[in-house]
Amino acid sequence: MAAANPGTVPSGPSPLILFNQDLIRCQRCTRLRKYCEEIATSKRRAFRDWVYWAKPVPSFGDEKARLLVLGLAPGAHGSNRTGRPFTGDGSGDFLYPVLYEAGFASQPTAVSRGDGLKLQDCWISSVVRCAPPDNTPKRSELANCSAHLDEEIRLLSNLRVVVCLGRIAFDAYLEHLARTGQSERKPRFKFSHGAEYALPGGRILISSFHPSLQNTNTGKLTRSMFLDVFERARVLVGTAETAHTLRR
């Protein structure tokens, strides 16, 4: 048998894949882990035949992404069921068609981890990785998850634009900047839909209303408003690709 080439470095999982694998094993928040498991047992009538994911939800997308989309937390019967951010609930039904039109997603629908959806130049994450009761994490739970966010952003080496969906995600990202020494204190940026801020290192922060049913059903967030955010993000990441690239 021929000897292995001593100059060959064995290939293995990427740092972001290893990050997600470690994340899935997280047990830091007893209340959230208990809640996710209870929901997976009781289920919702429409999803009786599903085996719920019921673990911390890993991030999803293109590891070379220049755009980070940062949400709040998995939905109890959405991501907690499917195991992928913004997949299987109303928020995702609003988000992915917009990402598709803006050229960041290969298809406008997201129903399961195996539905063939791919992201290009985009990475989707959240500031809390387990579904919280009433969609409201405690301050301690946000703090427990903060180390995951810090490490993940460190690994996204091409990152240029961050779109924060909702005030909690916006505040969590500002706290990340202060916590990691990129700002002496939490910046005094004001949250508003479509607001844009220059960040240390040349990155850009854009804030957006969250695509929750509460916002989209009431008209607080319209499709046009949301698309404007991601079309602006497309310009800011500096790509010349058109919104039709992934449809060919």
TIROFI-932751 format. One line per field, with one value per residue (C-alpha): residue number from 0; residue in three letters; x negated, y negated, z negated. Coordinates in Angstrom, 3 decimals, m for minus. Example, Ala and Ser with C-alpha at 12.3 -4.5 7.8 and 13.67 -1.06 7.14 Angstrom:
nr = [0 1]
rest = [ALA SER]
X = [m12.300 m13.670]
Y = [4.500 1.060]
Z = [m7.800 m7.140]
% end
This chain:
nr = [0 1 2 3 4 5 6 7 8 9 10 11 12 13 14 15 16 17 18 19 20 21 22 23 24 25 26 27 28 29 30 31 32 33 34 35 36 37 38 39 40 41 42 43 44 45 46 47 48 49 50 51 52 53 54 55 56 57 58 59 60 61 62 63 64 65 66 67 68 69 70 71 72 73 74 75 76 77 78 79 80 81 82 83 84 85 86 87 88 89 90 91 92 93 94 95 96 97 98 99 100 101 102 103 104 105 106 107 108 109 110 111 112 113 114 115 116 117 118 119 120 121 122 123 124 125 126 127 128 129 130 131 132 133 134 135 136 137 138 139 140 141 142 143 144 145 146 147 148 149 150 151 152 153 154 155 156 157 158 159 160 161 162 163 164 165 166 167 168 169 170 171 172 173 174 175 176 177 178 179 180 181 182 183 184 185 186 187 188 189 190 191 192 193 194 195 196 197 198 199 200 201 202 203 204 205 206 207 208 209 210 211 212 213 214 215 216 217 218 219 220 221 222 223 224 225 226 227 228 229 230 231 232 233 234 235 236 237 238 239 240 241 242 243 244 245 246 247]
rest = [MET ALA ALA ALA ASN PRO GLY THR VAL PRO SER GLY PRO SER PRO LEU ILE LEU PHE ASN GLN ASP LEU ILE ARG CYS GLN ARG CYS THR ARG LEU ARG LYS TYR CYS GLU GLU ILE ALA THR SER LYS ARG ARG ALA PHE ARG ASP TRP VAL TYR TRP ALA LYS PRO VAL PRO SER PHE GLY ASP GLU LYS ALA ARG LEU LEU VAL LEU GLY LEU ALA PRO GLY ALA HIS GLY SER ASN ARG THR GLY ARG PRO PHE THR GLY ASP GLY SER GLY ASP PHE LEU TYR PRO VAL LEU TYR GLU ALA GLY PHE ALA SER GLN PRO THR ALA VAL SER ARG GLY ASP GLY LEU LYS LEU GLN ASP CYS TRP ILE SER SER VAL VAL ARG CYS ALA PRO PRO ASP ASN THR PRO LYS ARG SER GLU LEU ALA ASN CYS SER ALA HIS LEU ASP GLU GLU ILE ARG LEU LEU SER ASN LEU ARG VAL VAL VAL CYS LEU GLY ARG ILE ALA PHE ASP ALA TYR LEU GLU HIS LEU ALA ARG THR GLY GLN SER GLU ARG LYS PRO ARG PHE LYS PHE SER HIS GLY ALA GLU TYR ALA LEU PRO GLY GLY ARG ILE LEU ILE SER SER PHE HIS PRO SER LEU GLN ASN THR ASN THR GLY LYS LEU THR ARG SER MET PHE LEU ASP VAL PHE GLU ARG ALA ARG VAL LEU VAL GLY THR ALA GLU THR ALA HIS THR LEU ARG ARG]
X = [0.000 m1.384 m2.232 m0.093 m1.539 m2.984 m2.198 1.527 3.734 6.812 10.032 12.735 15.755 15.419 15.245 18.862 20.080 18.214 19.746 23.250 22.527 21.416 24.368 26.894 25.552 25.997 27.897 27.249 30.880 32.905 36.214 35.810 34.668 37.659 40.078 38.762 39.073 42.586 43.705 42.203 44.339 47.623 47.212 49.824 52.658 51.444 48.011 49.004 47.013 43.815 40.890 39.936 36.293 36.558 32.847 30.997 31.462 28.249 27.613 28.083 26.611 23.494 20.320 18.715 21.655 21.213 24.738 25.854 29.591 30.096 33.445 34.747 35.329 36.848 40.620 42.109 43.837 41.579 37.821 38.210 40.089 38.042 34.558 33.786 34.146 37.373 38.577 42.124 43.910 45.430 42.261 40.367 43.230 42.702 38.886 37.828 39.817 38.121 34.671 35.440 36.415 33.340 31.116 30.056 32.177 32.575 36.328 39.118 40.382 38.983 40.772 38.098 34.359 34.533 36.514 33.515 33.359 29.899 28.674 26.052 23.949 26.325 26.185 29.216 28.944 30.664 29.648 31.353 31.148 34.009 37.697 38.765 42.264 44.358 41.419 39.827 36.400 35.201 32.242 30.204 31.020 29.862 26.645 26.202 26.422 24.179 20.981 22.467 23.149 19.646 17.982 20.245 19.593 15.862 16.071 17.990 14.796 16.384 19.161 19.945 23.633 25.806 29.601 31.201 34.843 36.500 35.327 34.074 31.788 30.654 29.785 28.069 25.835 24.876 24.037 21.886 19.894 19.282 18.599 15.984 14.175 15.318 16.974 16.083 19.711 23.006 23.459 26.325 27.967 31.718 33.790 36.135 37.115 34.520 32.057 28.458 25.288 21.571 19.778 16.153 14.191 16.249 19.381 22.899 25.827 29.417 32.386 35.758 39.077 39.350 41.461 43.732 47.397 48.173 46.246 47.111 50.822 51.334 49.409 46.703 44.272 45.212 43.529 42.335 40.756 39.004 37.781 36.294 34.105 32.711 32.269 30.235 28.260 27.595 26.074 24.005 22.413 20.858 21.883 22.718 24.950 28.563 31.546 32.081 28.728 30.046 33.090 31.200]
Y = [0.000 m3.385 m5.773 m8.855 m12.057 m13.783 m17.166 m16.433 m18.019 m15.854 m17.662 m17.971 m19.996 m23.758 m25.946 m27.075 m23.494 m22.624 m25.712 m24.532 m21.016 m22.367 m24.753 m21.937 m20.345 m23.520 m23.056 m26.457 m27.544 m25.021 m26.860 m26.992 m23.399 m22.224 m24.367 m23.159 m19.542 m20.050 m21.659 m18.756 m16.355 m18.267 m19.524 m21.413 m19.543 m20.470 m18.959 m15.758 m13.667 m15.703 m14.677 m18.054 m19.153 m20.405 m21.263 m24.575 m25.671 m25.934 m28.830 m28.432 m29.751 m30.480 m30.238 m32.916 m35.264 m39.008 m39.463 m38.347 m38.321 m38.288 m37.375 m37.003 m33.295 m30.128 m29.839 m27.081 m25.369 m26.816 m26.445 m24.380 m21.921 m22.087 m22.773 m25.653 m29.415 m31.021 m27.730 m26.467 m29.536 m32.842 m34.854 m32.600 m32.695 m36.468 m36.478 m33.914 m35.262 m38.628 m37.028 m35.195 m38.369 m40.188 m37.385 m35.824 m32.631 m29.909 m29.573 m31.567 m28.799 m27.207 m24.208 m21.807 m21.224 m18.964 m21.228 m22.160 m25.812 m27.357 m30.811 m32.753 m35.441 m35.288 m33.689 m33.554 m33.339 m34.518 m35.981 m33.145 m29.625 m27.940 m28.809 m30.922 m30.949 m33.797 m34.604 m36.439 m35.325 m36.418 m38.729 m35.867 m33.701 m36.422 m36.593 m32.812 m32.848 m35.880 m33.819 m31.851 m35.079 m36.428 m33.265 m32.970 m36.538 m35.980 m33.015 m34.962 m36.408 m37.993 m39.771 m43.285 m43.958 m42.994 m43.213 m43.003 m41.942 m43.644 m45.745 m42.853 m41.581 m45.165 m45.760 m42.367 m43.191 m46.552 m44.755 m42.344 m45.309 m46.593 m43.142 m42.297 m45.617 m47.033 m49.905 m51.423 m51.238 m50.223 m52.682 m55.142 m54.011 m54.398 m51.476 m52.265 m50.454 m50.930 m52.852 m52.379 m52.809 m52.579 m50.136 m49.585 m47.713 m49.074 m47.011 m48.400 m47.767 m47.988 m47.706 m46.342 m45.528 m41.808 m39.848 m38.512 m37.986 m40.750 m43.179 m41.818 m41.191 m44.704 m46.400 m47.731 m45.869 m45.548 m43.458 m46.590 m47.938 m44.635 m44.262 m47.768 m46.641 m43.629 m45.402 m47.984 m45.160 m43.738 m47.053 m47.352 m43.900 m45.147 m42.387 m42.939 m39.884 m40.485 m39.244 m36.630 m34.840 m31.990 m31.365 m30.175]
Z = [0.000 0.978 m1.814 m2.217 m0.843 m3.936 m2.409 m2.119 m4.751 m5.488 m4.662 m7.279 m8.299 m7.967 m11.098 m10.582 m10.265 m13.462 m15.085 m14.187 m15.404 m18.765 m18.943 m18.559 m21.758 m23.845 m27.142 m28.777 m29.155 m31.139 m30.627 m26.848 m26.473 m28.534 m26.520 m23.130 m24.191 m25.563 m22.297 m20.356 m22.399 m22.403 m18.805 m16.827 m15.145 m11.653 m12.400 m14.186 m11.693 m12.129 m14.287 m15.737 m15.663 m19.295 m19.616 m19.344 m15.728 m13.697 m11.360 m7.625 m4.404 m2.390 m4.470 m2.277 m2.814 m2.851 m4.244 m7.698 m8.435 m12.187 m13.727 m17.266 m17.965 m16.455 m16.344 m18.485 m15.540 m12.849 m13.272 m16.434 m14.230 m11.016 m12.386 m10.027 m10.620 m9.372 m7.920 m8.341 m9.709 m8.656 m9.168 m6.781 m4.290 m4.205 m4.305 m1.710 1.271 0.647 0.398 3.650 5.461 4.125 5.429 2.122 2.239 4.870 4.343 2.681 0.397 m2.760 m4.256 m5.545 m5.792 m2.734 m0.396 1.779 0.716 0.965 0.042 1.959 0.276 m2.715 m6.163 m8.479 m12.249 m15.435 m18.768 m20.689 m19.250 m21.115 m20.880 m23.897 m25.425 m23.975 m21.645 m24.570 m25.786 m29.213 m29.508 m30.987 m27.952 m25.576 m27.587 m27.478 m23.686 m23.198 m23.020 m20.107 m18.230 m18.889 m17.608 m14.582 m13.449 m13.919 m11.545 m8.872 m7.468 m4.373 m6.265 m5.007 m5.779 m8.753 m8.549 m11.994 m12.048 m15.003 m17.915 m20.069 m17.306 m16.640 m20.309 m20.558 m17.618 m19.139 m22.382 m20.370 m19.065 m22.585 m24.024 m21.381 m21.690 m18.350 m20.190 m23.563 m24.602 m23.035 m20.131 m20.431 m17.210 m16.940 m15.748 m12.864 m9.718 m6.975 m9.161 m8.025 m10.099 m9.340 m11.657 m12.637 m10.003 m7.145 m7.778 m7.440 m9.800 m8.525 m10.867 m9.789 m11.347 m12.055 m9.520 m12.254 m11.475 m13.943 m11.735 m8.294 m8.887 m10.238 m7.426 m9.731 m7.475 m3.809 m1.161 0.608 m2.596 m3.228 0.345 0.196 m2.716 m0.880 2.421 0.507 m1.119 2.335 3.420 0.256 0.446 3.661 6.008 9.659 9.821 10.696 8.756 11.473 11.058 8.919 11.119 14.202]
% end
